[in-house]
Amino acid sequence: MTGLDELDRGSARPGTGRATADPVKALLHRHRELCERAVDPLEIAAGLEAHGVTDRTAARFKHRDVFSLAEELYARIPRDDGIPRPSAATTAPGPRAGWVVLTLLPGALGLASTAALRLTHGQNRVYAVALGVLAIALAMRAALRRGSPLGTPSAPPTTGTAVWTCWLIGYALLGDGLLHTAITGGPDGPPTRGPGGSGGPDGDWTLVVAPVLALTLAFAPGAWSARLFAVRARRKVAASRGLEDFADSVRPLLFGSLALFLCALGALFTLCATVLGEPFTHHEVLALGALLFLARLLTLHGFTHAPKVVLAAAALAQAAALATVFAARLPGCGALAVPVETLVAAWNPGGVATLVCGAAALTLLIHAARTLTRASAHARPEAPSQGDPA
């Protein structure tokens, strides 16, 4: 039973004259903490929506929508200083130099690591690449923890999410070559770098650098696409006069921010693949990029459960595809590899990652279109993580 139902029952009982005469006052009493800490009526409207109050519910309080009801609740809270507080919709912090450095740092370190991979040999190459991977991981962690547009102190990357993200990026680096070589009978040796992105029956399997380099370079466009969505969505809250109106105006903004990021990622990958002489697997890179961008966007706005589950499912599906190919070598288990081999024969080794990441990204996009179009998802620029609604 919701709080509003309880209010209705209370107003119907005798002896509750004040609640019957002024139902808004009863609602104010129930949500007093929300109303007192709100910086403007818009935050109250978002909070009411999060508690299940709709425009139809607001009509029972003699208001046309939740926004109008929130304005009355905000006006009823006494202010000690007597000075209206500024609207949170107009006080979002602008870009800072530190943000620019944090968003560009992963890409710069990615370029340095790629140069080290091409210029070093033997044991020195192993050390250089390991150092580069560690530096990139630390740079991204710092960016996601210390206030870049893709991160806030209240929404840091969780351990589980980070593990699955690392797997997905690692698969983009090594997975296609390992899968192709496994189907042809290998591998019999460590991975080597070379054009073509596929191994051979001699056991050598290649790694492809362009997708990972493009993703590190795309960290900055992703960060600013996320900021663009957050700032403009916050302004839409101020301009909207109803929850449905807000959802209809934010949904194209969500799709546009994703498209903007994917365009930047596609251009960066084309450049990286051309310079490095590696295959143009745009479909695989864009699917992975969309998945990671939507997962972070949802986490940034407090919806942490769905990204963690979907990232884990995608990583496990990729691992299962590899596992079935190796398991098929056991006596009587040859049929296990038939689905993966059929997909690779019809498309290429990248078809597995494209299918898995594409399906996962589509799942998160549908979820984001439902959750990020709520006013409650934009109550504050840096809302604490609240998880997915039941």
C-alpha positions as CSV (number, residue, x, y, z in Angstrom):
1,M,0.0,0.0,0.0
2,T,1.4,3.4,-1.0
3,G,1.6,6.5,1.2
4,L,-1.1,8.1,-1.0
5,D,-3.5,5.3,-0.4
6,E,-2.9,5.7,3.3
7,L,-3.7,9.4,3.0
8,D,-6.9,8.6,1.3
9,R,-7.9,6.2,4.0
10,G,-6.9,8.7,6.7
11,S,-9.1,11.4,5.1
12,A,-12.0,9.0,5.0
13,R,-11.9,8.2,8.7
14,P,-13.6,10.4,11.2
15,G,-11.4,12.6,13.4
16,T,-9.0,13.6,10.6
17,G,-10.5,16.9,9.8
18,R,-7.3,18.7,9.1
19,A,-6.2,16.0,6.6
20,T,-9.6,16.1,5.0
21,A,-9.6,19.9,4.8
22,D,-6.1,20.1,3.5
23,P,-4.8,16.9,1.9
24,V,-1.8,18.8,0.5
25,K,-0.7,19.5,4.1
26,A,-0.8,15.8,4.9
27,L,1.3,15.1,1.8
28,L,3.7,17.8,2.9
29,H,4.0,16.2,6.3
30,R,4.8,12.8,4.8
31,H,7.4,14.2,2.5
32,R,8.7,17.0,4.7
33,E,12.3,15.9,4.5
34,L,12.2,15.9,0.7
35,C,10.6,19.3,0.6
36,E,13.0,20.8,3.1
37,R,16.2,19.7,1.4
38,A,15.0,20.5,-2.2
39,V,16.7,23.4,-3.9
40,D,13.7,24.0,-6.1
41,P,10.2,22.7,-6.9
42,L,11.7,20.6,-9.7
43,E,13.5,18.4,-7.2
44,I,10.3,17.9,-5.2
45,A,8.5,16.8,-8.4
46,A,11.3,14.3,-9.1
47,G,11.1,13.0,-5.6
48,L,7.3,12.6,-5.7
49,E,7.6,10.8,-9.0
50,A,10.1,8.4,-7.4
51,H,7.5,7.7,-4.7
52,G,4.9,6.8,-7.2
53,V,3.0,10.1,-7.5
54,T,1.7,10.7,-11.1
55,D,-0.1,13.5,-12.8
56,R,-3.3,11.6,-12.3
57,T,-2.6,11.4,-8.6
58,A,-1.9,15.1,-8.5
59,A,-5.3,15.8,-9.9
60,R,-6.8,14.3,-6.6
61,F,-5.0,17.2,-4.8
62,K,-6.6,19.7,-7.2
63,H,-3.5,20.2,-9.3
64,R,-3.1,19.7,-13.0
65,D,0.2,17.8,-12.7
66,V,3.0,16.8,-10.3
67,F,5.0,19.9,-11.2
68,S,2.2,22.2,-10.0
69,L,1.8,20.1,-6.9
70,A,5.5,20.4,-6.2
71,E,5.4,24.1,-6.6
72,E,2.8,24.4,-3.8
73,L,4.7,22.1,-1.5
74,Y,7.9,24.1,-2.1
75,A,6.1,27.3,-1.3
76,R,4.7,26.0,1.9
77,I,8.1,25.2,3.4
78,P,9.3,28.2,5.5
79,R,12.7,29.6,4.5
80,D,14.7,31.0,7.4
81,D,16.6,33.5,5.2
82,G,13.5,34.5,3.2
83,I,15.5,34.4,0.0
84,P,14.5,31.9,-2.6
85,R,17.3,29.4,-3.3
86,P,18.6,29.3,-6.9
87,S,17.3,26.6,-9.2
88,A,19.5,23.6,-9.5
89,A,18.6,23.6,-13.2
90,T,20.6,26.8,-13.7
91,T,23.5,26.1,-11.4
92,A,25.0,23.0,-12.9
93,P,28.8,23.5,-12.8
94,G,30.5,24.3,-16.1
95,P,33.4,22.4,-17.6
96,R,36.6,22.5,-15.5
97,A,40.2,22.1,-16.6
98,G,40.6,19.0,-14.4
99,W,37.7,17.3,-16.2
100,V,39.3,18.0,-19.6
101,V,42.6,16.4,-18.4
102,L,40.9,13.4,-16.9
103,T,38.8,12.7,-20.0
104,L,41.8,13.0,-22.3
105,L,44.3,11.1,-20.2
106,P,43.1,7.5,-21.1
107,G,43.4,8.2,-24.8
108,A,46.8,9.7,-24.4
109,L,48.0,6.7,-22.4
110,G,46.4,4.5,-25.0
111,L,48.5,6.1,-27.8
112,A,51.6,5.8,-25.7
113,S,50.9,2.1,-25.0
114,T,50.3,1.4,-28.7
115,A,53.6,3.1,-29.6
116,A,55.4,1.0,-27.0
117,L,53.8,-2.2,-28.5
118,R,55.1,-1.3,-32.0
119,L,58.5,-0.1,-31.0
120,T,59.6,-2.7,-28.4
121,H,60.4,-6.4,-28.8
122,G,60.7,-9.5,-26.7
123,Q,60.6,-9.1,-22.9
124,N,60.6,-5.3,-23.1
125,R,57.4,-5.4,-25.1
126,V,55.7,-7.5,-22.3
127,Y,56.8,-5.0,-19.7
128,A,55.8,-2.0,-21.8
129,V,52.3,-3.3,-22.6
130,A,51.7,-4.4,-19.0
131,L,52.7,-0.9,-17.7
132,G,50.5,0.7,-20.3
133,V,47.5,-1.4,-19.4
134,L,47.9,-0.6,-15.7
135,A,48.3,3.1,-16.5
136,I,45.2,3.2,-18.6
137,A,43.2,1.3,-16.0
138,L,44.3,3.8,-13.2
139,A,43.5,6.8,-15.4
140,M,40.0,5.5,-16.2
141,R,39.5,4.7,-12.5
142,A,40.5,8.2,-11.5
143,A,38.3,9.8,-14.2
144,L,35.3,7.7,-13.0
145,R,35.9,8.6,-9.3
146,R,37.0,12.2,-9.3
147,G,34.3,14.1,-11.2
148,S,34.8,13.7,-14.9
149,P,31.5,14.0,-16.8
150,L,31.3,10.2,-16.8
151,G,31.9,9.8,-13.1
152,T,31.0,11.2,-9.6
153,P,32.2,10.3,-6.2
154,S,28.7,9.0,-5.5
155,A,28.8,6.6,-8.5
156,P,32.2,5.1,-8.6
157,P,32.8,1.9,-10.7
158,T,32.0,-1.2,-8.6
159,T,34.4,-4.1,-8.4
160,G,32.0,-6.5,-10.3
161,T,31.3,-4.0,-13.1
162,A,35.0,-3.3,-13.5
163,V,35.8,-7.0,-13.8
164,W,33.2,-7.6,-16.5
165,T,34.2,-4.4,-18.4
166,C,37.9,-5.5,-18.4
167,W,36.8,-8.9,-19.8
168,L,34.9,-7.3,-22.6
169,I,37.7,-5.0,-23.5
170,G,40.2,-7.9,-23.3
171,Y,38.0,-9.9,-25.6
172,A,38.1,-7.1,-28.1
173,L,41.9,-7.2,-28.0
174,L,42.4,-11.0,-28.1
175,G,39.1,-12.8,-28.4
176,D,38.5,-12.8,-32.2
177,G,42.0,-14.2,-32.9
178,L,41.7,-16.8,-30.2
179,L,38.3,-17.9,-31.4
180,H,39.5,-18.3,-35.0
181,T,42.6,-20.1,-34.0
182,A,40.7,-22.4,-31.7
183,I,38.3,-23.4,-34.5
184,T,41.3,-24.2,-36.7
185,G,43.1,-26.3,-34.1
186,G,45.2,-24.0,-32.0
187,P,46.5,-22.2,-30.3
188,D,50.0,-23.6,-29.7
189,G,51.7,-20.5,-28.6
190,P,51.3,-17.0,-27.2
191,P,49.5,-14.2,-29.1
192,T,51.4,-12.1,-31.6
193,R,50.6,-8.8,-33.2
194,G,50.0,-8.7,-36.9
195,P,47.5,-7.6,-39.6
196,G,44.4,-9.6,-40.4
197,G,43.2,-10.2,-36.8
198,S,43.1,-14.0,-37.2
199,G,45.3,-16.9,-36.3
200,G,46.2,-20.0,-38.2
201,P,46.6,-23.8,-37.7
202,D,50.2,-23.3,-36.7
203,G,48.9,-22.1,-33.3
204,D,49.8,-18.4,-33.5
205,W,47.0,-16.1,-32.8
206,T,47.0,-12.4,-33.3
207,L,45.7,-9.5,-31.2
208,V,44.1,-6.4,-32.6
209,V,44.9,-3.1,-31.0
210,A,42.7,-0.7,-33.0
211,P,39.4,-1.4,-31.2
212,V,40.9,-0.9,-27.7
213,L,42.8,2.2,-28.8
214,A,39.6,3.7,-30.3
215,L,37.7,3.0,-27.0
216,T,40.4,4.8,-24.9
217,L,40.4,7.7,-27.3
218,A,36.6,7.7,-27.3
219,F,36.5,8.1,-23.5
220,A,36.5,11.9,-23.9
221,P,33.6,12.0,-26.4
222,G,31.7,9.6,-24.3
223,A,32.2,11.8,-21.2
224,W,31.0,14.9,-22.9
225,S,28.1,13.1,-24.5
226,A,27.0,12.0,-21.1
227,R,27.4,15.5,-19.7
228,L,25.4,16.9,-22.7
229,F,22.6,14.5,-21.9
230,A,22.6,15.3,-18.1
231,V,22.6,19.0,-18.5
232,R,20.0,19.2,-21.2
233,A,17.8,16.7,-19.5
234,R,18.0,18.9,-16.3
235,R,16.9,21.8,-18.4
236,K,14.0,19.8,-19.8
237,V,12.8,19.2,-16.3
238,A,12.6,23.0,-15.8
239,A,10.7,23.5,-19.1
240,S,8.3,20.6,-18.8
241,R,4.8,20.8,-17.4
242,G,4.1,17.2,-16.8
243,L,5.9,13.9,-16.4
244,E,4.8,12.5,-19.8
245,D,5.8,15.8,-21.4
246,F,9.3,15.4,-19.8
247,A,9.7,11.8,-20.9
248,D,8.7,12.6,-24.5
249,S,11.3,15.4,-24.6
250,V,14.2,13.5,-23.0
251,R,13.8,10.3,-25.0
252,P,15.2,11.8,-28.3
253,L,17.9,13.5,-26.2
254,L,19.0,10.0,-25.0
255,F,19.1,8.6,-28.5
256,G,20.9,11.6,-29.8
257,S,23.6,11.5,-27.1
258,L,24.2,7.8,-27.9
259,A,24.3,8.5,-31.6
260,L,26.8,11.3,-31.0
261,F,29.1,9.1,-29.1
262,L,28.9,6.3,-31.6
263,C,29.7,8.7,-34.5
264,A,32.8,9.8,-32.6
265,L,33.8,6.2,-31.8
266,G,33.3,5.1,-35.4
267,A,35.5,8.0,-36.7
268,L,38.2,7.2,-34.2
269,F,38.2,3.5,-34.9
270,T,38.4,4.2,-38.7
271,L,41.5,6.3,-38.1
272,C,43.1,3.8,-35.7
273,A,42.5,0.8,-38.0
274,T,43.8,2.7,-41.0
275,V,47.0,3.8,-39.2
276,L,47.6,0.4,-37.7
277,G,46.7,-1.6,-40.7
278,E,44.1,-3.7,-39.0
279,P,40.6,-4.9,-40.2
280,F,37.6,-2.6,-40.1
281,T,35.3,-4.4,-37.7
282,H,33.0,-1.4,-37.1
283,H,30.0,-3.5,-36.1
284,E,31.9,-5.1,-33.3
285,V,33.4,-1.9,-31.9
286,L,30.2,0.1,-32.1
287,A,28.2,-2.7,-30.3
288,L,30.8,-2.8,-27.5
289,G,31.0,1.0,-27.3
290,A,27.2,1.4,-27.1
291,L,27.1,-1.3,-24.3
292,L,29.8,0.4,-22.2
293,F,28.4,3.9,-22.8
294,L,24.8,3.0,-21.8
295,A,26.1,1.0,-18.8
296,R,28.0,4.0,-17.5
297,L,25.2,6.4,-18.2
298,L,22.8,4.3,-16.2
299,T,25.2,3.9,-13.4
300,L,25.9,7.7,-13.4
301,H,22.2,8.4,-12.8
302,G,21.9,5.8,-10.0
303,F,20.7,2.7,-11.8
304,T,23.4,0.2,-11.0
305,H,21.8,-3.2,-11.0
306,A,20.9,-3.6,-14.7
307,P,24.3,-2.5,-16.0
308,K,26.1,-5.0,-13.7
309,V,23.8,-7.9,-14.7
310,V,23.9,-7.1,-18.4
311,L,27.7,-6.7,-18.5
312,A,28.1,-9.9,-16.6
313,A,25.8,-11.8,-19.0
314,A,27.7,-10.4,-22.0
315,A,31.1,-11.4,-20.6
316,L,29.8,-14.9,-19.7
317,A,28.3,-15.4,-23.1
318,Q,31.6,-14.6,-24.8
319,A,33.4,-16.9,-22.4
320,A,30.9,-19.6,-23.1
321,A,31.4,-19.3,-26.9
322,L,35.1,-19.9,-26.4
323,A,34.6,-22.7,-24.0
324,T,32.3,-24.6,-26.3
325,V,34.9,-24.6,-29.1
326,F,37.5,-26.0,-26.8
327,A,35.1,-28.4,-25.1
328,A,34.1,-29.8,-28.6
329,R,37.6,-31.4,-28.8
330,L,36.5,-33.9,-26.1
331,P,35.3,-37.3,-27.4
332,G,31.6,-37.2,-28.4
333,C,31.3,-33.4,-27.8
334,G,31.8,-32.1,-31.3
335,A,28.2,-30.8,-31.5
336,L,28.9,-28.2,-28.8
337,A,30.9,-26.0,-31.2
338,V,28.4,-26.2,-34.1
339,P,26.5,-22.9,-33.2
340,V,29.7,-20.9,-32.8
341,E,31.3,-22.4,-35.9
342,T,28.2,-21.7,-38.0
343,L,28.2,-18.1,-36.9
344,V,31.9,-17.7,-37.6
345,A,31.5,-19.3,-41.1
346,A,28.5,-17.1,-41.9
347,W,30.0,-13.9,-40.7
348,N,33.5,-13.9,-39.2
349,P,35.0,-14.4,-35.7
350,G,33.8,-10.9,-34.8
351,G,30.2,-12.0,-35.2
352,V,30.1,-13.6,-31.8
353,A,31.1,-10.3,-30.0
354,T,28.8,-8.3,-32.3
355,L,25.8,-10.5,-31.5
356,V,26.5,-10.6,-27.8
357,C,27.4,-7.0,-27.2
358,G,24.6,-5.8,-29.6
359,A,21.9,-7.7,-27.8
360,A,23.3,-6.5,-24.4
361,A,23.4,-2.9,-25.6
362,L,19.8,-3.1,-27.0
363,T,18.7,-4.4,-23.6
364,L,20.3,-1.5,-21.8
365,L,18.9,1.0,-24.3
366,I,15.4,-0.2,-23.7
367,H,16.0,0.0,-20.0
368,A,17.5,3.5,-20.3
369,A,14.6,4.7,-22.4
370,R,12.3,3.7,-19.5
371,T,14.4,4.8,-16.5
372,L,16.4,7.9,-17.7
373,T,13.2,9.5,-19.0
374,R,11.9,9.9,-15.5
375,A,12.3,13.2,-13.7
376,S,13.5,11.4,-10.6
377,A,16.6,10.2,-12.5
378,H,17.6,13.9,-12.8
379,A,16.7,15.1,-9.4
380,R,20.2,16.2,-8.7
381,P,23.3,16.5,-11.0
382,E,25.1,14.0,-8.7
383,A,22.4,11.9,-7.2
384,P,23.4,9.1,-4.9
385,S,23.3,5.6,-6.4
386,Q,19.8,4.2,-5.8
387,G,19.8,1.0,-7.8
388,D,17.0,-0.1,-10.2
389,P,13.4,0.2,-9.1
390,A,11.7,-3.0,-8.1
